[in-house]
Amino acid sequence: MQITRRALFRLSVATLALLLVVIVLIGLLLPAVQSAREAARRMQCTNHIKQIVLGVHNFENVHNEMPIGLYGAPDEKMDATDEGFGFLAMVLPFVEQSAVYDTLRPGQMWEQWIAEYHATDAAGKETMEGVFTQYHTTNPGSIMPGGDAYIAYFKCPSSLLPNIAPATFDLPGHKSVPLAEMIVGYATSDYKGCGGSDGPNFDGKDKNNGVLMKNAESNGPITFSHISDGLSNTLMIAESSYAAGDNDGEGIDDWPTWIGGQYNDEQVRITGEKNSIINLGPFKHTWFFLASGTSKNNVNDDNAYSQHPGGANFGLCDGSVRFISENISQETYNYLHGRDDGKTVGAF
């Protein structure tokens, strides 16, 4: 049976119409699919943060104190207050990563380093290299064994950061920039500790009031009993998935790595200070001050940051995880970071 040209034309038109309907339906369904995928990623991120919070709880149960946010020099007498192992390295055995911990040996390396620090201090010397500087000076071109281990609990599935810190990174809204030398090759983390706030009056007089601070600001061991504002009113873990640059905007030295801070304490912790905001505000799509015309005066480099629309995930000291809006008031956000500022926030 022959098909006439008219019939063939009608068939082609019908096929084209059906194809257009399919394309329209796909266009309508795609946002819903993307939304469902993001919801699943956000839930997975929530679970990761919960595991980290529980790991800190288990650490505290075993050691009778919480881990330090950054294990750097204990005072400002010498260098290296902002360089050292991070709390995530210390909680590895409590998040089912004992093999990585045993390979890295951060506890033993820290004890050895701090003993050398005190000996140097007693000798009256003014400077001492940090633990990463010492290692990379002795072992150029390599990283600490175990420091490149990808750990799923430490990564948000929505993050744009690669699992391993690269030599260069194409920063959104900016040119490709190099990473600082000692960061390259280490495994990335998308989660940081909450290190305090400006205090109840935004006067900066009580900035050492967080739960995971750097050693120079901790004023001794912290336990859960020190959180007088209540565990459900105090932040412990924040999502922070961005890389910040140096002062001239030509490199990245604030890349978050779970092992610690090779250069800055902001690699492993954030704060709730006056200019610390969730998702960087107007700099969301230029990732901090690397874009032309921005600077450190606009926003701090210790912010919570996520690729989740509208806010970021946070772990509280009671073990719960909350998604906090990027539009939260600065006052409320400030109070949530303080463990003993006397401001119990309640619902937020």
Number of C-alpha atoms within 10 A of each C-alpha: 3 5 8 9 9 9 11 11 12 12 12 12 12 12 12 12 12 12 12 12 12 12 12 12 11 12 11 11 12 12 11 11 12 11 12 12 13 17 13 14 17 22 15 17 27 22 17 21 31 21 18 23 25 19 21 27 22 18 20 17 13 11 10 14 18 21 26 25 29 34 28 26 26 20 15 11 15 17 15 27 22 24 26 29 29 30 25 27 22 24 24 23 17 19 20 14 14 14 12 20 20 15 12 18 17 23 15 10 13 16 11 12 20 17 12 13 21 13 12 15 15 9 9 10 12 10 13 18 16 24 23 21 18 12 15 15 12 10 11 10 11 14 17 17 14 17 21 20 18 17 17 12 21 24 24 28 19 18 20 14 21 12 21 18 21 18 14 14 18 10 22 14 15 16 12 13 17 18 23 20 15 20 25 21 20 26 23 28 32 30 33 33 32 32 33 31 29 24 27 19 12 16 12 13 12 17 22 21 24 31 30 30 29 32 23 20 22 21 13 11 13 19 16 18 9 14 20 16 18 20 18 19 23 28 31 31 29 28 33 30 26 26 21 23 24 16 13 9 17 14 19 22 23 24 28 30 30 29 28 33 30 27 22 19 28 27 33 35 31 33 31 30 25 18 19 22 25 26 28 24 16 11 16 16 14 16 22 27 23 27 18 10 7 14 17 14 9 16 19 21 23 26 27 30 27 27 20 18 11 13 19 24 25 27 29 24 23 17 21 17 23 17 15 15 15 20 13 14 11 18 17 16 24 27 28 28 29 33 29 22 22 13 19 18 17 11 6 12
